[in-house]
Amino acid sequence: HSVFALDNLSSSWLSREILGIALFGAGVLAVFLLRWLGNDRGLFFPVILVYASIAGILLLYFMSRIYMISTIPAWDSWYTVWSFFMAALLIGGFAMVLFSPAGFSRFHGHLLVALAGLLLLQLLAAYMHQRYLIRMEHVGIGKPDFAEGLLHTVYLVRLFILFIAFIFTTYLAVRVYSGIADTGAAFRFLFFILVLVIFEEIAGRFLFYDSYFRIGV
């Protein structure tokens, strides 16, 4: 009866997520099969890549909207959608540079500059969202204390990690773009930055789920 999960596409974000998973999965499977069969040189392959990218963007949006529940004010904000997309862009972007088979080039320097910009935006967005949570009017039960305690400590640690990752990424981007970066050392440094970003995302997920409280039924 799993097909009936798609019955509520007009009103259910969960049904839309299931559809998004199917569409994105089909795109990933098509890319894999074309690469495996050696048919990735024609015009059809870029079309499949564009389709899979659009399906992935839709899937991220559908997934984030599931959590935007009006009775959970800490989740029902622009930051929920933002955090889903930033997690994919940052981790995916750093992984793309790290596992690139061609080594470092000016293109990778441009990409690292873009990633540094995203880290700075993530830092500012996290700060703005935390101010929103602290100032949020509370009419429910069991609102977490966002101004002090464990949540605030993890928030400060996350900001510090984001700042360090931004500084390191900017430095590496300058080295790569200028062509003076040692490839082996640069890859090790990039791997360390990716680890920082993953820890930052883990902290962000902890803050997100621990900010849960309801104002209704």
Order of alpha helices (4+ residues) and beta strands (2+ residues): alpha-alpha-alpha-alpha-alpha-alpha
